[in-house]
Amino acid sequence: MGSVDPVTLEVVQSRLSEIAHEAGLALIRTGASPVIVHTKDLGFNVADARGRSVVYSRWMPRHGTTLSYMLDSTRRRFPPEKVHPGDMFLTNNPFDGALHNLDLAVLSPCYFGDEIIAWTGCATHHMDMGGMSPGRAPMATDCIAEGLIFPPMKIVERGELREDFFEFLLTNVRVPEYTGLDLKGQIAANNVAQGQIVRLAQRYGADTLRACYDEMIDISEAKTRERIRKLRPGHYETTDYLQYDRTHTVKCALIVDGDTLTFDFTGTDPQASFFVNSALPCTVANVHNLFICLLIPDLVINEGCFRPLKFVVPPGTIFACQPPAPAGAASVTSGHTAAILALRVLSLALLESEEWWRANASWGIGRADTTIYGQGRNGQRFVARTVDVGAHGGGARANKDGVDAGGVVHSTNQSTTNIEFLERRYPLLFLHNRLRTDSGGAGKYRGGVAAEMLFKLHGVDQASALVWCMNKDVPNLGLAGGGPGGVPGMRLKRDSNVKERLKVRVPDYEEIQGEETVLGSQNPPFVCTDRDVFLDRKPAGGGFGDPLERDPEAVLRDVQEGYVSVEAALQLYGVVLLDGARAVDPEATVREREGMRT
């Protein structure tokens, strides 16, 4: 029995969690960019006076880890005598904790009387940081070219916004109207949380609050170790590839030793010349996010959950790059890859345990990313990402199909931006946003299918486009005999007849005539017109188990709902369909499957 009675502990723990949730809502309601308002790419932590996270982000979990890193760097840079009531600190340094430099964090001490009783921290993705190109800089060869990088600095001093710093930041970004409102929304979120924490301290007292912090962390650690002990001790490893400027080899081994897990990335290639690197905090954050989702989604998440985890990440590699290496796409390239590697080795361990049902095949990995920018319908400059969270297919699970258009495995709790919102705010028109037939990996349980988007400029004659693609030729692996999921890609038809076709009806991509280009991994910015049409295909999840063991009736339903084609039903699953896919021919299916097995 701890020093705090269980009822008080539960009330305080629940209240702190809700405070973090309310603070995130404050940012969503005061921010301006679709990344915040629709995608909800944000995190909010509450830490104790020693910097230990007691509420790990109620929003996107991996921001919880990066906020912990950034709070540590802030407390090192600003000792207690340099911290005052009303201060708030800003940082976005990837080598000190940020996922990448587009993620700005605002951190603030919370005072009760003359002592700090907590720290609050809010992180979110910003549209631009003034790099060599809008948003991410896929052609940058060092972090300086990727835009502004701030070590921990005071953005608010003794309750007053530092106008000089604020104006400097807005002067050096391409969309200051978004950056300014989003940053002030982060300040507001911290203010909301601090007011509520002070009220909680007034109710229970600072000593009780501190005792609750200790109990919360210790209980979460104990429960996490209990869950880890259910895994079979052993060594599990996997190898994969990250394709961008070239194909990089990445490796991960998992050592299960009693109630401790070690993730060892030894053998991964040296850091890359371009922005697909990840600094150590981003790598750890993505593995933490995956670990939570796969093994402990039902626990209260705080610092205690990560004490049983150890990391071996050799410096100077893709997963622990050193400055001035570029790392602007870390969150969606190497960070994502680290999460998928962790997913795979953890799933291998789970399959050997009583928790086998938690195992997952790989979720869709890689992406085609498009930024359209120029002068909008109102004459003002715009920077638009066509989608802020890829609707990737989820990996098939050990006992059920993967989630269709389930998002991204390392960025849980996010949403895809509303298409109507994008069309209203930017000069874009989306012809369709739908699921990709046959993209999910085949298996006894099918991998989740991914989305694809067909879009063009609308309301302006031309703009600039910046497109890059990761893993366009590297499939997403299945598990236990499951097939691979579909890869991402971006296709473009130039000077097409799309405007004429739209006068009749909304055409499919195949019906549009024009000069077709399959865009590569790296593409310099180019001018597009309102006669050009883009097809953006998201990656899909791998399958689980032998496809020839899938229930033929499940295959029939997939065909009828458009997830699987009639041809794939026969070629991948050995299922023979009758009467235009109205029914299964059971005898012919048995013969077909026996022949395929032979």
C-alpha positions as CSV (number, residue, x, y, z in Angstrom):
1,M,0.0,0.0,0.0
2,G,1.4,3.4,-1.0
3,S,1.3,6.6,1.0
4,V,-1.8,7.9,-0.8
5,D,-5.2,6.3,-0.4
6,P,-6.4,4.6,-3.6
7,V,-9.4,6.8,-4.1
8,T,-7.4,10.1,-3.9
9,L,-4.8,8.6,-6.2
10,E,-7.4,7.6,-8.8
11,V,-9.1,11.0,-8.7
12,V,-5.8,12.9,-9.0
13,Q,-4.6,10.6,-11.8
14,S,-7.9,10.9,-13.8
15,R,-8.0,14.7,-13.3
16,L,-4.4,15.2,-14.5
17,S,-5.2,13.1,-17.6
18,E,-8.3,15.2,-18.3
19,I,-6.4,18.4,-17.8
20,A,-4.0,17.3,-20.6
21,H,-7.0,16.5,-22.8
22,E,-8.6,19.9,-22.1
23,A,-5.4,21.7,-22.9
24,G,-5.2,19.9,-26.3
25,L,-8.8,20.9,-27.0
26,A,-7.8,24.5,-26.3
27,L,-5.1,24.3,-28.9
28,I,-7.5,22.8,-31.5
29,R,-10.1,25.5,-30.9
30,T,-7.6,28.4,-31.1
31,G,-5.2,27.1,-33.8
32,A,-5.6,27.9,-37.4
33,S,-3.8,25.3,-39.6
34,P,-5.5,22.0,-40.7
35,V,-2.6,20.1,-39.2
36,I,-4.0,21.1,-35.8
37,V,-7.7,21.7,-36.4
38,H,-8.4,18.5,-38.4
39,T,-5.4,16.2,-38.2
40,K,-4.8,16.8,-34.5
41,D,-1.0,16.4,-34.8
42,L,-0.3,17.5,-31.3
43,G,0.8,16.3,-27.9
44,F,0.3,17.6,-24.4
45,N,2.3,16.3,-21.3
46,V,2.2,17.0,-17.6
47,A,5.5,16.4,-15.8
48,D,6.4,16.7,-12.1
49,A,8.9,19.3,-10.8
50,R,11.8,16.9,-11.6
51,G,10.7,16.6,-15.2
52,R,9.2,13.1,-15.0
53,S,6.2,12.7,-17.2
54,V,3.1,11.8,-15.1
55,V,0.6,12.3,-18.0
56,Y,2.0,11.1,-21.3
57,S,0.4,12.8,-24.3
58,R,-3.4,12.2,-24.4
59,W,-3.2,13.1,-28.1
60,M,-0.5,11.7,-30.4
61,P,1.5,9.5,-28.1
62,R,5.0,9.9,-29.6
63,H,4.9,13.6,-28.8
64,G,4.9,12.5,-25.2
65,T,8.4,11.1,-25.5
66,T,9.8,14.0,-27.5
67,L,8.3,16.5,-25.0
68,S,10.1,14.6,-22.2
69,Y,13.4,15.0,-24.1
70,M,12.7,18.7,-24.8
71,L,11.8,19.3,-21.2
72,D,15.1,17.8,-20.1
73,S,17.1,20.0,-22.5
74,T,15.1,23.1,-21.3
75,R,15.8,22.3,-17.6
76,R,19.5,21.8,-18.4
77,R,19.7,25.1,-20.3
78,F,17.7,27.0,-17.7
79,P,18.6,26.2,-14.1
80,P,16.1,27.0,-11.3
81,E,17.5,30.5,-10.8
82,K,16.7,31.4,-14.4
83,V,13.1,30.1,-14.3
84,H,10.3,32.4,-13.0
85,P,6.5,32.3,-12.7
86,G,4.9,33.1,-16.1
87,D,7.9,31.9,-18.2
88,M,7.3,29.7,-21.2
89,F,10.1,28.1,-23.3
90,L,10.1,27.2,-27.0
91,T,12.3,24.7,-28.8
92,N,12.2,22.6,-32.0
93,N,15.8,21.1,-32.0
94,P,15.6,17.5,-33.3
95,F,18.9,16.7,-31.7
96,D,17.4,17.8,-28.3
97,G,14.1,16.0,-28.6
98,A,11.8,17.2,-31.4
99,L,10.6,14.7,-34.0
100,H,11.8,17.2,-36.6
101,N,12.2,21.0,-36.8
102,L,8.6,21.6,-37.9
103,D,7.5,20.4,-34.5
104,L,7.5,23.4,-32.1
105,A,7.2,22.7,-28.4
106,V,6.1,25.2,-25.7
107,L,7.0,24.2,-22.2
108,S,6.1,26.0,-19.0
109,P,6.7,25.6,-15.2
110,C,3.6,25.6,-13.1
111,Y,4.0,27.4,-9.7
112,F,2.0,26.9,-6.6
113,G,3.1,29.6,-4.2
114,D,6.8,30.0,-4.7
115,E,7.5,26.4,-5.8
116,I,7.2,24.5,-9.1
117,I,4.7,21.7,-8.7
118,A,4.5,20.6,-12.3
119,W,5.7,21.3,-15.9
120,T,3.3,21.4,-18.8
121,G,4.3,20.9,-22.4
122,C,2.6,21.3,-25.8
123,A,4.0,20.2,-29.1
124,T,2.5,20.5,-32.6
125,H,3.5,20.4,-36.2
126,H,3.8,23.8,-38.0
127,M,3.4,24.3,-41.7
128,D,6.8,25.9,-42.4
129,M,10.0,26.8,-40.7
130,G,11.6,28.8,-43.5
131,G,13.8,26.2,-45.1
132,M,14.9,26.0,-48.7
133,S,11.4,24.9,-49.8
134,P,8.0,25.1,-48.1
135,G,7.4,22.6,-45.3
136,R,9.9,19.8,-45.5
137,A,13.0,20.2,-47.6
138,P,13.5,16.9,-49.5
139,M,16.5,18.2,-51.4
140,A,18.4,19.6,-48.3
141,T,21.7,18.0,-47.5
142,D,22.1,19.5,-44.0
143,C,19.8,20.6,-41.2
144,I,20.6,24.3,-41.7
145,A,18.9,24.2,-45.1
146,E,15.8,22.7,-43.5
147,G,14.9,25.9,-41.7
148,L,15.0,27.5,-38.3
149,I,16.2,25.4,-35.3
150,F,15.7,26.9,-31.8
151,P,17.5,25.6,-28.7
152,P,15.3,26.2,-25.6
153,M,14.5,29.9,-25.5
154,K,12.0,32.0,-23.6
155,I,8.9,32.8,-25.8
156,V,7.0,34.2,-22.7
157,E,8.9,35.9,-19.9
158,R,7.2,36.5,-16.6
159,G,3.8,36.4,-18.3
160,E,4.7,38.7,-21.2
161,L,5.0,37.5,-24.8
162,R,8.5,38.3,-26.2
163,E,7.4,40.3,-29.2
164,D,11.0,40.5,-30.6
165,F,11.3,36.7,-30.7
166,F,7.7,36.3,-32.0
167,E,8.2,38.8,-34.8
168,F,11.6,37.2,-35.7
169,L,9.9,33.8,-36.1
170,L,7.0,35.1,-38.2
171,T,9.3,37.1,-40.5
172,N,11.2,33.9,-41.4
173,V,8.3,31.6,-42.3
174,R,6.1,31.4,-45.4
175,V,2.7,31.3,-43.7
176,P,3.0,33.6,-40.7
177,E,-0.8,33.8,-40.3
178,Y,-0.9,30.1,-39.4
179,T,2.3,30.0,-37.4
180,G,1.3,33.0,-35.3
181,L,-2.1,31.7,-34.4
182,D,-0.9,28.1,-33.8
183,L,1.9,29.2,-31.5
184,K,-0.4,31.4,-29.5
185,G,-2.8,28.4,-29.3
186,Q,0.0,26.5,-27.7
187,I,0.6,29.2,-25.2
188,A,-3.1,29.2,-24.4
189,A,-3.1,25.4,-24.0
190,N,-0.4,25.7,-21.4
191,N,-2.3,28.5,-19.6
192,V,-5.4,26.3,-19.5
193,A,-3.5,23.4,-18.0
194,Q,-1.7,25.5,-15.4
195,G,-4.9,27.0,-14.0
196,Q,-6.4,23.6,-13.6
197,I,-3.3,22.1,-11.9
198,V,-3.2,25.0,-9.4
199,R,-6.8,24.3,-8.5
200,L,-6.0,20.6,-8.1
201,A,-3.1,21.6,-5.7
202,Q,-5.4,23.9,-3.8
203,R,-7.8,21.0,-3.2
204,Y,-5.3,18.3,-2.2
205,G,-2.1,20.2,-1.3
206,A,1.3,20.1,-2.9
207,D,2.6,17.2,-0.7
208,T,-0.3,14.9,-1.8
209,L,0.2,15.8,-5.4
210,R,3.9,14.9,-5.2
211,A,3.1,11.6,-3.5
212,C,0.5,10.8,-6.2
213,Y,3.2,11.4,-8.9
214,D,5.4,8.8,-7.3
215,E,2.6,6.3,-6.9
216,M,1.4,6.8,-10.5
217,I,4.9,6.2,-12.0
218,D,5.6,3.2,-9.8
219,I,2.3,1.5,-10.5
220,S,2.7,1.9,-14.3
221,E,6.2,0.5,-14.2
222,A,5.1,-2.5,-12.2
223,K,2.1,-3.2,-14.5
224,T,4.3,-2.8,-17.6
225,R,6.9,-5.2,-16.3
226,E,4.1,-7.7,-15.5
227,R,3.0,-7.5,-19.1
228,I,6.5,-7.9,-20.5
229,R,7.0,-11.1,-18.4
230,K,4.3,-12.7,-20.4
231,L,6.6,-12.7,-23.4
232,R,8.8,-15.7,-24.1
233,P,12.5,-14.8,-23.3
234,G,14.6,-14.8,-26.4
235,H,16.2,-12.9,-29.3
236,Y,14.0,-11.8,-32.2
237,E,15.3,-9.8,-35.2
238,T,14.3,-8.4,-38.5
239,T,15.8,-6.5,-41.5
240,D,14.1,-4.1,-43.8
241,Y,14.9,-1.3,-46.2
242,L,14.3,2.5,-46.4
243,Q,14.3,3.7,-50.0
244,Y,14.8,7.3,-50.9
245,D,18.1,8.7,-52.4
246,R,19.2,5.0,-52.4
247,T,18.1,1.9,-50.6
248,H,19.3,1.9,-47.0
249,T,19.4,-1.3,-44.9
250,V,17.8,-1.0,-41.4
251,K,17.9,-3.6,-38.7
252,C,16.4,-4.2,-35.3
253,A,16.8,-7.0,-32.7
254,L,14.6,-7.4,-29.6
255,I,16.0,-9.1,-26.5
256,V,13.4,-10.2,-24.1
257,D,15.0,-10.8,-20.7
258,G,12.6,-11.3,-17.8
259,D,10.7,-8.0,-17.4
260,T,13.1,-6.0,-19.6
261,L,13.1,-5.3,-23.3
262,T,16.1,-4.2,-25.3
263,F,15.7,-2.8,-28.8
264,D,19.0,-3.0,-30.7
265,F,19.4,-1.2,-34.0
266,T,23.0,-2.3,-34.6
267,G,23.7,-3.1,-38.3
268,T,21.6,-0.2,-39.6
269,D,23.3,1.8,-42.4
270,P,25.1,5.1,-41.7
271,Q,23.1,8.3,-41.8
272,A,21.9,9.4,-45.2
273,S,22.8,12.5,-47.2
274,F,19.2,13.6,-47.3
275,F,16.3,14.2,-44.9
276,V,15.3,10.6,-44.1
277,N,17.5,10.4,-41.0
278,S,16.2,10.4,-37.5
279,A,17.9,11.8,-34.4
280,L,17.8,9.5,-31.4
281,P,14.8,11.1,-29.6
282,C,12.6,10.6,-32.7
283,T,13.6,6.9,-33.0
284,V,12.9,6.3,-29.3
285,A,9.6,8.2,-29.5
286,N,8.3,6.1,-32.4
287,V,9.2,2.8,-30.7
288,H,7.5,4.0,-27.5
289,N,4.4,4.8,-29.5
290,L,4.3,1.4,-31.0
291,F,5.1,-0.3,-27.7
292,I,2.1,1.4,-26.1
293,C,-0.3,0.4,-28.8
294,L,0.8,-3.2,-29.2
295,L,1.5,-4.3,-25.6
296,I,0.1,-1.8,-23.0
297,P,-2.8,0.1,-24.6
298,D,-4.9,-0.4,-21.5
299,L,-2.4,1.0,-18.9
300,V,-2.0,4.5,-17.6
301,I,1.0,5.8,-19.6
302,N,3.7,7.8,-17.9
303,E,7.5,7.6,-17.4
304,G,7.2,4.4,-15.5
305,C,6.0,2.5,-18.6
306,F,9.4,3.1,-20.3
307,R,11.7,2.2,-17.5
308,P,11.8,-1.4,-18.5
309,L,12.9,-0.5,-22.1
310,K,16.5,-0.2,-23.2
311,F,17.9,1.1,-26.5
312,V,21.1,0.4,-28.4
313,V,21.2,2.8,-31.3
314,P,24.7,3.4,-32.7
315,P,25.5,7.1,-33.2
316,G,25.9,8.3,-36.8
317,T,23.4,5.8,-38.2
318,I,20.0,6.6,-39.8
319,F,18.3,6.1,-36.4
320,A,20.7,8.3,-34.4
321,C,22.0,10.9,-36.9
322,Q,24.4,13.5,-35.8
323,P,24.3,17.2,-36.8
324,P,24.5,18.7,-39.3
325,A,22.7,15.7,-40.9
326,P,19.2,16.6,-42.3
327,A,16.3,15.1,-40.5
328,G,13.3,17.1,-41.7
329,A,11.3,14.0,-42.6
330,A,12.3,11.9,-39.6
331,S,8.8,11.6,-38.3
332,V,7.4,10.0,-41.4
333,T,10.5,8.2,-42.8
334,S,13.1,6.7,-40.5
335,G,10.9,7.3,-37.4
336,H,8.1,5.4,-39.1
337,T,10.5,2.7,-40.1
338,A,11.8,2.3,-36.5
339,A,8.2,1.8,-35.4
340,I,7.6,-0.9,-38.1
341,L,10.8,-2.7,-37.1
342,A,9.7,-2.6,-33.5
343,L,6.2,-3.8,-34.5
344,R,7.7,-6.8,-36.3
345,V,10.1,-8.0,-33.6
346,L,7.5,-7.5,-30.9
347,S,4.9,-9.4,-32.9
348,L,7.4,-12.3,-33.3
349,A,7.8,-12.4,-29.6
350,L,4.0,-12.2,-29.0
351,L,3.4,-15.1,-31.3
352,E,5.4,-17.2,-28.9
353,S,3.3,-16.1,-25.9
354,E,-0.2,-16.2,-24.4
355,E,-0.6,-12.7,-25.8
356,W,-0.3,-14.0,-29.4
357,W,-3.5,-12.3,-30.5
358,R,-1.8,-8.9,-30.1
359,A,0.6,-9.6,-33.0
360,N,0.4,-7.5,-36.2
361,A,1.8,-7.7,-39.7
362,S,3.4,-4.5,-40.9
363,W,1.2,-1.5,-41.4
364,G,1.6,0.5,-44.5
365,I,5.1,2.0,-44.6
366,G,6.4,4.7,-46.9
367,R,4.5,7.6,-48.4
368,A,4.1,9.9,-51.4
369,D,4.1,13.4,-50.0
370,T,2.9,16.4,-52.0
371,T,3.1,20.1,-51.2
372,I,1.4,22.6,-53.5
373,Y,2.2,26.2,-53.1
374,G,1.9,29.6,-54.8
375,Q,-0.7,32.4,-55.1
376,G,-4.2,31.4,-54.1
377,R,-7.6,32.5,-55.4
378,N,-7.5,35.5,-53.0
379,G,-4.1,36.6,-54.3
380,Q,-2.4,35.6,-51.0
381,R,0.4,33.1,-50.7
382,F,-0.6,29.6,-49.8
383,V,1.2,26.4,-48.8
384,A,-0.9,23.2,-48.8
385,R,-0.1,19.6,-48.1
386,T,-2.8,17.6,-49.9
387,V,-3.2,15.3,-46.9
388,D,-1.7,15.6,-43.4
389,V,-2.0,12.0,-42.3
390,G,-1.8,9.2,-44.8
391,A,-4.8,6.8,-44.7
392,H,-2.5,3.8,-44.7
393,G,-3.7,0.3,-44.5
394,G,-3.3,-1.5,-41.1
395,G,-1.4,-4.7,-40.8
396,A,-3.5,-7.8,-40.5
397,R,-3.8,-9.1,-36.9
398,A,-3.3,-12.6,-35.7
399,N,-7.1,-13.1,-35.3
400,K,-8.7,-10.5,-37.6
401,D,-8.2,-8.3,-40.7
402,G,-6.2,-5.1,-40.7
403,V,-7.9,-1.8,-40.3
404,D,-8.8,-0.2,-43.7
405,A,-7.4,3.3,-44.2
406,G,-6.4,3.0,-40.5
407,G,-3.9,5.9,-40.5
408,V,-0.2,5.6,-39.6
409,V,1.0,3.1,-37.0
410,H,3.4,5.6,-35.4
411,S,0.9,8.5,-35.2
412,T,-2.1,7.1,-33.4
413,N,-5.0,9.3,-32.4
414,Q,-4.8,11.4,-35.5
415,S,-7.4,12.1,-38.3
416,T,-7.2,12.7,-42.0
417,T,-7.9,16.3,-43.0
418,N,-11.4,17.0,-44.2
419,I,-11.4,17.2,-48.0
420,E,-14.0,19.9,-48.1
421,F,-11.9,22.0,-45.7
422,L,-8.9,21.7,-48.0
423,E,-11.0,22.6,-51.1
424,R,-12.4,25.7,-49.3
425,R,-9.1,27.0,-48.0
426,Y,-6.8,26.1,-50.9
427,P,-7.1,26.2,-54.8
428,L,-7.6,22.4,-55.0
429,L,-10.3,20.0,-56.3
430,F,-10.4,16.4,-55.3
431,L,-11.9,14.1,-57.8
432,H,-12.0,11.1,-55.5
433,N,-10.6,10.0,-52.1
434,R,-11.3,6.2,-51.9
435,L,-9.9,2.8,-51.0
436,R,-7.4,1.0,-53.2
437,T,-8.7,-2.3,-54.5
438,D,-6.2,-5.2,-54.0
439,S,-3.8,-3.1,-52.0
440,G,-4.2,-5.1,-48.7
441,G,-1.8,-8.0,-48.3
442,A,-3.4,-11.4,-48.8
443,G,-3.6,-13.8,-45.9
444,K,-5.9,-15.8,-43.7
445,Y,-6.6,-12.4,-42.4
446,R,-6.3,-9.6,-45.0
447,G,-4.1,-6.6,-44.6
448,G,-6.0,-3.3,-44.4
449,V,-6.5,-1.6,-47.7
450,A,-5.1,1.9,-48.2
451,A,-6.6,5.1,-49.7
452,E,-5.8,6.9,-52.9
453,M,-6.5,10.5,-53.8
454,L,-7.1,12.1,-57.3
455,F,-6.7,15.8,-57.3
456,K,-5.9,18.9,-59.3
457,L,-5.5,22.7,-59.1
458,H,-8.8,24.6,-59.2
459,G,-9.5,28.3,-59.3
460,V,-5.9,29.2,-60.3
461,D,-4.0,28.6,-63.5
462,Q,-0.8,27.4,-62.0
463,A,1.2,26.8,-58.8
464,S,4.4,25.0,-57.8
465,A,4.5,21.3,-56.6
466,L,7.0,19.5,-54.5
467,V,6.7,15.8,-54.5
468,W,8.8,13.1,-52.8
469,C,8.2,9.4,-52.2
470,M,9.7,6.9,-49.8
471,N,9.7,3.1,-50.3
472,K,7.9,3.2,-53.7
473,D,9.5,-0.2,-54.5
474,V,9.7,-1.7,-51.0
475,P,6.6,-3.7,-50.0
476,N,5.1,-3.9,-46.5
477,L,5.8,-7.4,-45.2
478,G,3.1,-9.9,-44.1
479,L,3.5,-12.1,-41.1
480,A,3.2,-15.9,-40.6
481,G,2.9,-16.5,-44.3
482,G,0.8,-13.4,-45.2
483,G,1.4,-11.5,-48.4
484,P,2.9,-8.0,-48.7
485,G,0.8,-4.8,-48.8
486,G,0.7,-2.4,-51.7
487,V,3.4,0.3,-52.0
488,P,2.9,4.0,-52.1
489,G,3.3,6.0,-55.3
490,M,2.5,9.3,-57.1
491,R,1.4,9.5,-60.7
492,L,0.9,12.6,-62.7
493,K,-0.9,13.3,-66.1
494,R,0.3,16.6,-67.6
495,D,-1.7,18.8,-70.0
496,S,-4.7,16.4,-69.7
497,N,-8.3,16.6,-70.8
498,V,-9.5,16.5,-67.2
499,K,-11.4,19.8,-67.5
500,E,-13.3,18.6,-70.5
501,R,-14.1,15.3,-68.9
502,L,-15.4,17.1,-65.7
503,K,-18.1,18.8,-67.8
504,V,-19.6,15.3,-68.3
505,R,-18.9,13.5,-65.0
506,V,-16.1,12.9,-62.5
507,P,-13.6,10.6,-64.4
508,D,-11.3,7.9,-63.0
509,Y,-7.6,8.4,-63.5
510,E,-7.5,5.7,-66.2
511,E,-10.1,7.6,-68.2
512,I,-8.1,10.8,-68.3
513,Q,-5.9,11.4,-71.3
514,G,-2.5,13.2,-70.9
515,E,1.2,12.7,-70.7
516,E,1.8,10.3,-67.8
517,T,4.7,10.5,-65.4
518,V,5.4,8.1,-62.5
519,L,7.2,10.4,-60.1
520,G,10.4,9.2,-58.5
521,S,11.7,9.4,-54.9
522,Q,13.3,12.8,-55.3
523,N,11.8,15.4,-57.5
524,P,12.8,19.1,-57.8
525,P,10.0,21.6,-57.5
526,F,8.0,22.0,-60.7
527,V,5.2,24.1,-62.1
528,C,1.8,22.4,-62.4
529,T,-1.3,23.8,-64.1
530,D,-5.1,23.3,-63.7
531,R,-4.9,20.8,-66.6
532,D,-2.6,18.5,-64.6
533,V,-4.0,15.7,-62.4
534,F,-2.2,13.9,-59.5
535,L,-2.9,10.3,-58.3
536,D,-1.6,9.8,-54.7
537,R,-1.6,6.1,-53.6
538,K,-1.0,5.3,-49.9
539,P,0.7,2.1,-48.7
540,A,-1.3,-0.8,-47.4
541,G,-0.9,-3.4,-44.6
542,G,0.6,-6.9,-44.9
543,G,-1.5,-10.0,-44.5
544,F,-1.4,-12.6,-41.7
545,G,-1.3,-16.3,-42.3
546,D,-1.8,-18.5,-45.4
547,P,-4.2,-16.8,-48.0
548,L,-5.5,-20.3,-48.9
549,E,-6.8,-20.7,-45.4
550,R,-9.0,-17.6,-45.6
551,D,-12.8,-18.2,-45.4
552,P,-14.1,-18.2,-49.0
553,E,-17.2,-16.3,-47.8
554,A,-14.9,-13.5,-46.4
555,V,-13.2,-13.3,-49.8
556,L,-16.6,-13.0,-51.4
557,R,-17.6,-10.2,-49.1
558,D,-14.3,-8.4,-49.9
559,V,-15.0,-8.7,-53.6
560,Q,-18.5,-7.4,-53.2
561,E,-17.3,-4.4,-51.2
562,G,-14.5,-3.5,-53.6
563,Y,-11.6,-4.4,-51.4
564,V,-10.5,-7.4,-53.6
565,S,-10.9,-7.9,-57.3
566,V,-12.4,-11.1,-58.8
567,E,-9.0,-11.8,-60.4
568,A,-7.2,-11.5,-57.0
569,A,-9.8,-13.7,-55.4
570,L,-8.8,-16.5,-57.8
571,Q,-5.0,-15.8,-58.1
572,L,-4.2,-15.1,-54.4
573,Y,-6.9,-16.8,-52.5
574,G,-7.9,-19.7,-54.8
575,V,-11.6,-18.7,-54.5
576,V,-13.8,-19.4,-57.6
577,L,-16.8,-17.1,-57.8
578,L,-20.1,-17.6,-59.6
579,D,-22.7,-15.3,-61.3
580,G,-20.7,-12.1,-61.3
581,A,-19.4,-12.6,-57.8
582,R,-22.8,-13.3,-56.3
583,A,-21.7,-16.6,-54.7
584,V,-18.7,-19.0,-54.1
585,D,-18.4,-22.2,-56.0
586,P,-17.3,-24.4,-53.1
587,E,-16.2,-27.5,-55.1
588,A,-14.2,-25.5,-57.6
589,T,-12.6,-23.6,-54.8
590,V,-11.4,-26.8,-53.1
591,R,-10.0,-28.0,-56.4
592,E,-8.3,-24.7,-57.1
593,R,-6.7,-24.5,-53.7
594,E,-5.5,-28.1,-53.8
595,G,-3.8,-27.3,-57.2
596,M,-2.2,-24.1,-55.8
597,R,-0.9,-26.0,-52.8
598,T,0.6,-28.7,-55.0
